[in-house]
Amino acid sequence: MSDNKQTVVDIKTGKVEGYYQDNLYVFKGIPYAAPPLGDLRWMPPQPVKPWDGIRPAKEFGPIAPQNPMVGGPIVHVEQAQDEDCLFLNIWTAGLDDKKRPVMVWIHGGAFTIGSGSDPMYDNPSLAARGDIVLVTINYRLGMLGFLNLKEVTGGKITATGNEGLLDQVAAFKWVKENIAAFGGDPANVTVFGESAGGMSIGCLLAMPAAKGYFHKGILESGVGSTAAPLENAVTVAKNFLKTLGIDGGDVKALRALTVPQLLDVEMKLRTGVAGPGEASKITVTTPVIDGETIPDIPTMVVRQGAVKDVPLLIGTNLEEWKLFAMMQPDIGKIDDAEVARRLGIFIAAENVPGLMEAYRKARERRGALTSPAELLTAIQTDLMFRMPALQLVEAQRDNNQLTYNYLFTWKSPVMGGIMGACHALEIGFVFGGYDAMFCGSGPDADKLSECIQDAWLAFARTGDPSCESIGKWPVYGNNRTAMILGKPCSVEEALYEDERRAWEKWKPKYYPMP
């Protein structure tokens, strides 16, 4: 760390001091909203109070309270937690008036874990390579960020269950008001995120409160399809109160709950609804289609033209579900009957055999494995990730907007390749911090990261991911053109078309297919 350059910046609420390292100016732990404590718990984010003097911005702020996620190959480093968690971090090549493109990262973690300061993102590679301003943010998670209490408290607590998303909107408002002081262009902001981060963006596209704050979007392995109907969110809230033994009208008792109590009840609820082979569900709280903050099913809102002026780059990983399958010790022992039973939770039981047979035949034609476990992970991957992503791609395509699609096929070397091209694997290549154990290494990995970074940066700069390293990246269009991100990168049309067509006949229960 070096302080031989001027690293004090004057922003709307006061002065902050960062540091200069690896040819970048770095600022960490800047508050973008008031601490959501006391009476502000479960409330929309409020403005930061100005401060006197110079506020240090050299260390990450506390992250949102969360339970650890165990059982998978991704290890999250322990960080200080606090309800006072609404901080953002900035990496920039210059504190000048150059008006660099701004990229704002929304972290994933099933709306339950994660932070903007995770070591995966604390890497100067992307910002330095692209001469951009990179911003990462925290937002409230779990029972503090996505619990609808409005109905069960009779409006005494007005939480819609979208407070974590409103935190993200507050961060974008902060960026619009302050990013020019960090060498960024508030008129050229790209939001990008993975998993719950991509799902957040899918919801932000539908939210009136977010309109105009970003100008392009990159959604990795997630769109807004996980937003819950209001009645589902009310059921979660009722179970929350029942588990605690608190009456909905007792606002004082709710406000008095400690963070450990909230984390404990969150884990109890996750464990209580766990399915076969699961120690607990990944999450019980997601964004809520409350009719106001999120007016309707997010992809349907996009289809109606809510963001027809926003170019989108959307994609998924080939074997997303293999990450989650690793958290289920019995996955290798299941048979076809158990696959059908598990899929019947999401798909009408009479449609499951046809869908399974369609996938089995498609995989046999390609010489792919067709064991029950492989069938389940392939169908779950498409159910939860690829099909909803293609819905959003096609919704925006039909609005005559430039829309790009990718399929990430690079396989993890973990345990002899058993993880495949699993969920979250692409993150290391995006940020340049890919590790040999989980992501792999060598010239091919270096080339893939170069291609992905350059494409993401080109898209942030111009709205088109075409670049010298990856070549021409066509729009999705009517030919369903996509970029394969793997070894090597290549352009293909109508990827895995047999599987996609199968979903036109055998639709899931809980979101509409076109």
C-alpha positions, 0 to 999 in steps of 0.5 A: 500500500502506498500513499505517495499519491493524493487519495482524498476525494470529496463526495456529497457527504464529506471527504474519504481517503483511500489508497493507491496500489497496483496503479489503482486508487482503492476506496473501501467501506464507504457508506452509501446509506444510513445504518439500518438499525433500531427503527430503521430495521426492515425499512427502506434505506435512508440517506447517509448523514454528512460527516466532518473531517476525512473519513478513512476508506482503507478497510472493508466495512462489515458485511450483512449478517449471515449463516455460513454456507457449508457443503460446497467447494467454494469457501467464503472467508470469514468477515466481520458482520453487522447490521450496519453493513451498507457499504461499497468499495471502489477501484479506479485508474484515476481521480480525474474527469476522464469519465470512465465506464462504471461497472457495479457488481452485485454479489450472489449467495442465494440472498442469504450469504456473500458480500461485496468484499469477498476475496473473489472480487478483491482483485485489481485485474478487471479495473486495471485491464479495462480502465473502468471504475469498478464498484462492489456493494453489500446489501441486506440479506436473509431475514433482514433484507428479504422478509415481508412483514407488511401483511403479518404486522398489519402494516406496522412494519412496512417491509415488502421483502424487497429491502435488500433490492432497495439497498441496491437502488440506494447504491446506484443513487450514490453512484449517480451522485458521486462516481464522477469524483472517482473518474467515472461516468454516471451516464455510462453505468453497467450493472453485473452480477452472478446468481442472486446478483443476476437474479437481483438485476432481473428484478431491478429491470422490473422495478420503477425505483431502479429505472434510469440508474444503470444503462446496461446489464450483465446477468450471470447465472440468474434472472428475476425468476426466483422472485416469490409471489406475495402469498409465498412470502406471507407464508414465510413470515407467518412461519417466522413469527410462529418459530419465534413465538411472537405475535405479528402486532408486537413490533417492539418484540420484533425490533428487539430481536438480536442478530443471533436470534434472527440467524437462528430462526433463519437456519431453523426455517431453512432446515424445516423445509429441506428436501431429501439429501439436503441438510437445509434449503439454500434460502427461504427468503427471496425478492417478493412480487408485492405489486408495488416495488416489483409490480409483476413477474419480472420477465413479464414486465421486461417483455412489456417494454420496461427496459427496452432501452437497456442492452443486456448480456445474459448467460448461464453455465452448462452444468450449474446444478452440479455445485448444489448436487455436491451438497447432497451426499445421496445424489449418486444413489438416486434412481429414476423414481427419485428423480421424478419425485424431486422434479415433481415439486416443480413440474406437474407430475404427469409431465415429468416422464416426458421431460426426463425421456426428452433429456435422456434421448438428447443426451444419448445422441450427444454421447453424454451421460444419462445416469439418474444423477446426471439427468437430474442435474441437467434438468435442474440446471435448465429449470432454475437457470438456462430456461429462465435466462432464455426467457429474458433474452427473448423478451428483450430481443422482442423489444428490438434491443441488442441482447447477447447470450452465452453458455459457459462450458469450461470445466472445473478440475475439482475431484477429477472434473466431477463438478463440470461447468458448475455454478459460480465457476465463471466468477474467477475468470471475470475478475481475473482471480481464477485459482488452480484448484477450483477454476484451473490454470495454464494458457487455456485458462489465461486465454479464457479469462482474457476473452471474458474480461475483454468482452465484459469491458467492451460491453460496458463501454459500448453495449457490444461485447465484440472485441479483438480477443473473442472476435465478433459476438452476434446478437441472439436474434431469431437464430438463437445465437450464443457465444460458447465461453470455453476451450476455445470460445466460439459462436454457435446457433440453437444450442441444446435445442432438443432440451429447449424445445422440451420445455415448450411442452412440459412447463414448470409450475411456478413461472410462465414459459412463452 
